[in-house]
Amino acid sequence: MSYQTEPAFAHGTPAKTGILLVNLGTPDAPTAKAVRPYLKEFLSDPRVVEIPRAVWWLILNGIILNTRPKKSAAKYAKIWLTEREGDCTAIGHPSASPLRGEGSPLRVHTAKQTVLLQGYLSQRTRAPFVVDYAMSYGNPSIPSVLRKLKEQNCQRILIVPMYPQYAASSTGTAFDIVFAEVQQMRNTPALRTIKNFHDNPGYIKALANNINEYWMKNGRPEKLVMSFHGLPQFSLDKGDPYHCECHKTGRLLAQELGLQPGQYFISFQSRFGRAEWLKPYTTATLKELGKQKTKRVDVVCPGFVADCLETLEEIAMEGKEDFLHAGGGEFHYIPCLNECNDWMHALTDLVMDNLQGWLAEPDAAELEQGRLRALGMGAKK
């Protein structure tokens, strides 16, 4: 095996700490041409689809990639951001520049969260650090951003998957890609990972505050549905903790909101294929509430910290249609945390807690002495 050539290094340069936010991914454009390679990369991951490779290869390449890209592209086109959504300049971060709110909502929100986190962290520490983001599938890729962090002399890197609840098909996959890339490095950085934050008090409080702020402006519903991304039932049977962590998040959030059983429901969306998935299904839950002539239903997606196709199209559009068509009254989708202030403070606290012992201000005199010693021993620079 040949290892990657290391970036140029100058003695006396302070080592930095990298913080890498990781999200699932998105196509580069809402077109079938752009969606197809994204879907192929995503659905080729053995953690995402756990069926025999030979069988799945035939299904994926013979059927899915010939039919689904066009349908998915049409869905992305409905939620694609085409106008300036607003500037996002991080407080206390003079190098931050306005970010254009154009493109995939997931990428736009993740990029804004990255800039804001850089700003909030700069208020908490003077140690040199860099915050960046990457996608498990699509661009910017995890390997490319890890190399970018290395080029900025990040000798320590904290990996922060933006999935509150751990699942092998999301967080586990992100770790796989990170570790595979690091295996190819000659000078590997120190690594830390955040596995989950499903019961983090700051995260739960931010969710509750986000919902309460929405209710203060729009009134309260008769029922609240907490919809999480779905997984095949066998993932639970084989020991994946995702189902349990979703329910704990839901229970803690209900307690924070002061809701009693019967006032809220926990359900799972995005079922794919004919196999049994985690139940109850969000679609079935909304249809049943519609049949019961529920006057108003609000839906929130606590498993997503940034709005994306699953929240904006599947829930806010398709879910609304399911509920209303079944006879329901009023439907409200409550947006994800995105860049809300409470969430950004909670994320900053979460990152700081996991950087303990890594953040130290560089000693300029010590760095200069080290540089001179290296030159004295024959270093070129």
C-alpha positions as CSV (number, residue, x, y, z in Angstrom):
1,M,0.0,0.0,0.0
2,S,1.3,3.5,-0.9
3,Y,0.5,6.3,1.5
4,Q,-0.5,9.9,0.7
5,T,2.2,12.5,0.4
6,E,2.1,14.7,3.4
7,P,1.3,18.5,2.9
8,A,4.3,20.8,3.1
9,F,5.2,21.6,6.6
10,A,7.1,24.6,8.1
11,H,8.7,24.1,11.6
12,G,7.4,26.6,14.1
13,T,3.9,26.5,12.7
14,P,1.3,25.9,15.5
15,A,-0.7,22.7,15.3
16,K,-4.4,23.3,14.9
17,T,-7.5,21.4,16.0
18,G,-10.0,20.5,13.3
19,I,-13.8,20.2,13.9
20,L,-15.5,18.3,11.0
21,L,-19.3,18.4,10.8
22,V,-20.6,15.5,8.8
23,N,-24.1,15.2,7.2
24,L,-25.6,12.6,4.9
25,G,-25.3,14.3,1.5
26,T,-27.1,15.8,-1.4
27,P,-26.9,15.9,-5.2
28,D,-25.2,18.9,-6.8
29,A,-28.3,19.9,-8.7
30,P,-32.0,18.9,-8.8
31,T,-31.6,17.0,-12.1
32,A,-31.7,13.3,-12.9
33,K,-28.1,13.6,-14.2
34,A,-26.9,14.9,-10.8
35,V,-29.1,12.7,-8.7
36,R,-28.0,9.4,-10.3
37,P,-24.4,9.3,-9.1
38,Y,-25.4,10.6,-5.7
39,L,-28.0,7.7,-5.4
40,K,-25.5,5.2,-6.7
41,E,-22.9,6.2,-4.1
42,F,-25.5,6.3,-1.3
43,L,-27.3,3.0,-2.1
44,S,-24.0,1.1,-2.8
45,D,-22.9,1.5,0.8
46,P,-23.3,-1.9,2.5
47,R,-24.3,-0.3,5.7
48,V,-27.2,1.5,4.0
49,V,-28.6,-1.6,2.2
50,E,-27.8,-4.9,4.0
51,I,-28.7,-7.5,1.4
52,P,-26.3,-9.8,-0.6
53,R,-24.2,-7.6,-2.8
54,A,-24.7,-9.6,-6.0
55,V,-28.5,-9.5,-5.7
56,W,-28.5,-5.8,-4.7
57,W,-26.1,-4.9,-7.6
58,L,-28.7,-6.2,-10.1
59,I,-31.6,-4.4,-8.5
60,L,-29.7,-1.1,-8.1
61,N,-28.2,-1.0,-11.5
62,G,-30.9,-2.7,-13.4
63,I,-34.0,-1.0,-11.9
64,I,-33.5,1.7,-9.3
65,L,-30.8,3.8,-11.1
66,N,-32.9,3.7,-14.3
67,T,-36.1,4.9,-12.7
68,R,-35.6,6.7,-9.4
69,P,-33.2,9.5,-10.4
70,K,-35.9,11.3,-12.4
71,K,-38.5,10.9,-9.6
72,S,-36.0,12.1,-6.9
73,A,-34.9,15.0,-9.0
74,A,-38.5,16.2,-9.3
75,K,-38.8,16.1,-5.5
76,Y,-35.5,18.0,-5.0
77,A,-36.7,20.6,-7.5
78,K,-39.6,21.4,-5.2
79,I,-37.4,22.4,-2.3
80,W,-34.3,23.6,-4.0
81,L,-33.2,27.1,-2.9
82,T,-32.8,29.4,-5.8
83,E,-32.8,32.8,-4.2
84,R,-30.6,34.5,-1.6
85,E,-31.8,33.3,1.7
86,G,-29.9,35.8,3.7
87,D,-26.5,36.5,5.0
88,C,-24.9,34.5,7.8
89,T,-21.9,36.2,9.3
90,A,-20.6,34.6,12.4
91,I,-20.4,36.7,15.5
92,G,-16.8,37.4,16.5
93,H,-15.4,35.8,13.3
94,P,-14.1,38.6,11.1
95,S,-13.1,36.3,8.2
96,A,-16.6,35.0,7.9
97,S,-18.3,36.0,4.6
98,P,-22.0,36.1,3.7
99,L,-23.2,32.7,2.5
100,R,-25.6,32.5,-0.3
101,G,-28.8,30.6,0.4
102,E,-28.8,28.8,-2.9
103,G,-28.8,25.1,-3.6
104,S,-29.8,22.1,-1.5
105,P,-31.3,23.1,1.8
106,L,-29.2,20.5,3.6
107,R,-26.0,21.9,2.2
108,V,-27.0,25.5,2.8
109,H,-28.0,25.0,6.4
110,T,-24.9,22.8,7.2
111,A,-22.6,25.5,5.7
112,K,-24.2,28.2,7.8
113,Q,-24.0,26.1,10.9
114,T,-20.3,25.6,10.2
115,V,-19.6,29.3,9.9
116,L,-21.7,30.1,13.0
117,L,-19.9,27.4,15.0
118,Q,-16.5,28.8,14.0
119,G,-17.7,32.2,15.3
120,Y,-19.2,30.9,18.6
121,L,-16.1,28.8,19.3
122,S,-13.8,31.7,18.7
123,Q,-15.6,33.4,21.6
124,R,-14.8,30.5,23.9
125,T,-11.1,29.8,23.0
126,R,-8.1,31.4,21.5
127,A,-6.5,28.1,20.6
128,P,-6.0,27.7,16.8
129,F,-8.8,25.6,15.3
130,V,-10.7,25.1,12.0
131,V,-14.3,24.2,11.5
132,D,-15.5,22.6,8.2
133,Y,-18.2,20.3,7.0
134,A,-18.4,17.3,4.7
135,M,-21.0,14.9,3.3
136,S,-20.9,11.1,3.5
137,Y,-22.2,11.0,-0.1
138,G,-21.8,13.7,-2.7
139,N,-19.8,17.0,-2.2
140,P,-17.9,18.1,-0.4
141,S,-16.7,14.6,0.3
142,I,-15.2,13.5,3.7
143,P,-11.8,12.5,2.2
144,S,-11.4,15.8,0.4
145,V,-12.2,17.8,3.5
146,L,-10.0,15.7,5.7
147,R,-7.1,16.4,3.3
148,K,-8.0,20.1,3.4
149,L,-7.8,20.1,7.2
150,K,-4.4,18.3,7.1
151,E,-3.2,21.0,4.7
152,Q,-4.1,23.6,7.4
153,N,-1.9,21.7,9.9
154,C,-4.8,20.1,11.9
155,Q,-3.0,17.5,13.9
156,R,-6.2,16.7,15.9
157,I,-9.6,16.3,14.4
158,L,-13.0,15.9,16.1
159,I,-15.6,14.2,13.9
160,V,-19.1,15.4,14.6
161,P,-21.8,13.5,12.7
162,M,-24.9,15.7,12.7
163,Y,-27.2,12.8,13.6
164,P,-28.5,13.0,17.2
165,Q,-29.4,9.3,17.3
166,Y,-26.8,6.8,16.3
167,A,-27.5,4.4,13.5
168,A,-25.1,2.1,11.7
169,S,-26.4,3.4,8.4
170,S,-25.7,7.0,9.2
171,T,-23.2,7.7,11.9
172,G,-21.5,4.3,11.4
173,T,-21.0,5.0,7.7
174,A,-19.5,8.4,8.4
175,F,-17.0,6.8,10.7
176,D,-16.2,4.1,8.1
177,I,-15.3,6.8,5.5
178,V,-13.2,8.8,8.0
179,F,-11.2,5.8,9.1
180,A,-10.7,4.5,5.6
181,E,-9.2,7.8,4.5
182,V,-7.0,8.1,7.6
183,Q,-5.6,4.6,6.9
184,Q,-4.1,6.1,3.7
185,M,-2.3,8.9,5.6
186,R,1.4,8.6,6.5
187,N,1.1,11.0,9.4
188,T,-2.3,10.3,10.9
189,P,-4.0,13.0,13.0
190,A,-5.4,12.2,16.4
191,L,-9.1,11.5,16.1
192,R,-12.1,11.9,18.4
193,T,-15.7,11.1,17.5
194,I,-19.1,12.1,18.8
195,K,-21.3,9.0,18.6
196,N,-24.6,10.6,19.4
197,F,-26.3,13.4,21.4
198,H,-29.9,12.1,21.5
199,D,-30.3,12.9,25.2
200,N,-28.0,15.9,25.4
201,P,-29.8,18.5,27.6
202,G,-28.8,21.4,25.3
203,Y,-30.2,19.6,22.2
204,I,-33.4,18.7,24.0
205,K,-33.9,22.3,25.3
206,A,-33.2,23.7,21.8
207,L,-35.8,21.4,20.3
208,A,-38.4,22.4,22.9
209,N,-37.7,26.1,22.6
210,N,-37.9,25.9,18.8
211,I,-41.3,24.2,19.1
212,N,-42.6,26.6,21.8
213,E,-41.5,29.6,19.7
214,Y,-43.5,28.2,16.7
215,W,-46.5,27.7,18.9
216,M,-46.3,31.2,20.4
217,K,-46.6,32.6,16.8
218,N,-49.1,30.0,15.4
219,G,-51.0,28.5,18.2
220,R,-50.9,25.0,19.6
221,P,-52.0,21.7,17.9
222,E,-54.4,19.1,19.0
223,K,-51.7,16.5,18.4
224,L,-47.9,16.6,17.9
225,V,-46.2,14.0,15.8
226,M,-42.4,13.5,16.2
227,S,-41.3,11.8,13.0
228,F,-37.9,10.2,12.8
229,H,-36.1,8.7,9.8
230,G,-37.0,5.0,9.4
231,L,-34.8,1.9,9.4
232,P,-35.5,-1.7,8.6
233,Q,-36.9,-3.7,11.6
234,F,-33.9,-6.1,11.4
235,S,-31.6,-3.2,12.3
236,L,-33.3,-3.2,15.7
237,D,-33.3,-7.0,15.9
238,K,-29.6,-7.1,15.3
239,G,-28.7,-4.6,18.0
240,D,-28.8,-1.1,16.4
241,P,-29.6,1.4,19.2
242,Y,-31.3,3.8,16.9
243,H,-34.9,2.9,17.8
244,C,-34.3,3.2,21.5
245,E,-32.5,6.5,21.1
246,C,-35.3,8.0,19.1
247,H,-37.8,7.0,21.7
248,K,-35.7,8.5,24.5
249,T,-35.4,11.8,22.5
250,G,-39.2,11.8,22.1
251,R,-39.8,11.1,25.7
252,L,-37.4,13.8,26.9
253,L,-38.8,16.3,24.5
254,A,-42.4,15.6,25.5
255,Q,-41.4,16.1,29.2
256,E,-39.7,19.4,28.3
257,L,-42.8,20.5,26.5
258,G,-45.1,19.3,29.3
259,L,-47.0,16.9,27.0
260,Q,-48.9,13.9,28.3
261,P,-49.2,10.5,26.6
262,G,-51.9,10.9,23.9
263,Q,-50.9,14.4,23.1
264,Y,-47.9,13.3,21.0
265,F,-46.9,10.4,18.8
266,I,-43.5,9.0,17.8
267,S,-43.4,7.6,14.3
268,F,-40.9,6.7,11.5
269,Q,-40.8,7.9,7.9
270,S,-39.0,7.1,4.6
271,R,-39.8,3.5,4.3
272,F,-38.1,1.9,1.3
273,G,-38.9,-1.5,-0.3
274,R,-41.2,-4.2,0.9
275,A,-39.5,-5.3,4.1
276,E,-40.9,-4.4,7.5
277,W,-39.5,-1.2,8.9
278,L,-39.7,0.4,12.3
279,K,-43.3,1.2,13.3
280,P,-45.5,3.0,13.5
281,Y,-45.1,4.6,10.0
282,T,-45.5,8.3,9.9
283,T,-47.7,8.0,6.8
284,A,-50.1,5.6,8.5
285,T,-50.1,7.8,11.7
286,L,-51.0,10.9,9.8
287,K,-53.8,9.1,7.8
288,E,-55.2,7.7,11.0
289,L,-55.2,11.1,12.7
290,G,-56.9,12.5,9.6
291,K,-59.6,9.8,9.7
292,Q,-60.2,10.7,13.3
293,K,-61.0,14.3,12.2
294,T,-58.2,15.7,14.2
295,K,-58.6,19.5,14.1
296,R,-54.8,20.3,13.9
297,V,-51.7,18.2,13.7
298,D,-48.1,19.6,14.0
299,V,-45.2,17.5,12.8
300,V,-41.6,18.0,14.0
301,C,-38.5,15.9,12.9
302,P,-36.1,15.8,15.9
303,G,-33.7,13.4,14.2
304,F,-32.7,16.1,11.7
305,V,-30.8,19.2,12.8
306,A,-31.1,20.8,9.3
307,D,-34.0,20.8,6.9
308,C,-33.6,18.6,3.9
309,L,-35.6,16.6,1.3
310,E,-37.1,14.3,4.0
311,T,-38.5,17.1,6.0
312,L,-39.4,19.7,3.4
313,E,-40.9,17.4,0.7
314,E,-41.8,14.1,2.4
315,I,-43.3,15.6,5.6
316,A,-44.2,19.2,4.8
317,M,-45.7,18.3,1.4
318,E,-46.6,14.6,1.1
319,G,-47.4,14.3,4.8
320,K,-49.7,17.2,4.7
321,E,-51.5,15.8,1.7
322,D,-51.9,12.4,3.5
323,F,-53.4,14.1,6.6
324,L,-55.8,16.4,4.7
325,H,-56.9,13.8,2.2
326,A,-57.8,11.5,5.1
327,G,-60.1,14.1,6.5
328,G,-57.8,16.0,8.9
329,G,-58.2,19.7,9.6
330,E,-55.1,21.9,9.9
331,F,-51.5,20.7,9.2
332,H,-48.3,22.4,10.4
333,Y,-44.7,21.4,9.8
334,I,-42.3,22.9,12.4
335,P,-38.9,23.6,10.8
336,C,-35.7,21.9,12.0
337,L,-33.3,23.6,14.3
338,N,-31.2,24.8,11.4
339,E,-29.3,28.0,12.6
340,C,-31.5,28.8,15.6
341,N,-29.6,30.4,18.4
342,D,-30.3,27.9,21.1
343,W,-29.2,25.0,18.9
344,M,-25.9,26.8,17.9
345,H,-25.1,27.4,21.6
346,A,-25.9,23.7,22.4
347,L,-23.7,22.5,19.5
348,T,-20.9,24.8,20.7
349,D,-21.2,23.3,24.2
350,L,-21.2,19.8,22.8
351,V,-18.1,20.4,20.8
352,M,-16.3,22.1,23.7
353,D,-17.1,19.2,26.0
354,N,-15.4,16.8,23.5
355,L,-12.4,19.0,22.9
356,Q,-11.2,19.0,26.5
357,G,-7.4,18.7,26.6
358,W,-7.0,19.6,23.0
359,L,-7.4,23.4,23.1
360,A,-4.3,25.2,24.2
361,E,-2.9,28.5,23.0
362,P,0.4,28.2,21.2
363,D,3.5,29.5,22.9
364,A,5.2,31.7,20.3
365,A,8.7,31.5,22.0
366,E,8.5,27.7,22.3
367,L,7.5,27.4,18.6
368,E,10.4,29.6,17.6
369,Q,12.9,27.6,19.7
370,G,11.6,24.4,18.1
371,R,12.0,25.9,14.6
372,L,15.6,26.9,15.3
373,R,16.4,23.4,16.7
374,A,14.9,21.8,13.7
375,L,17.0,24.0,11.4
376,G,20.1,23.2,13.4
377,M,19.5,19.5,12.8
378,G,19.3,20.0,9.1
379,A,15.6,20.8,8.4
380,K,15.0,22.7,5.2
381,K,12.6,25.1,6.8
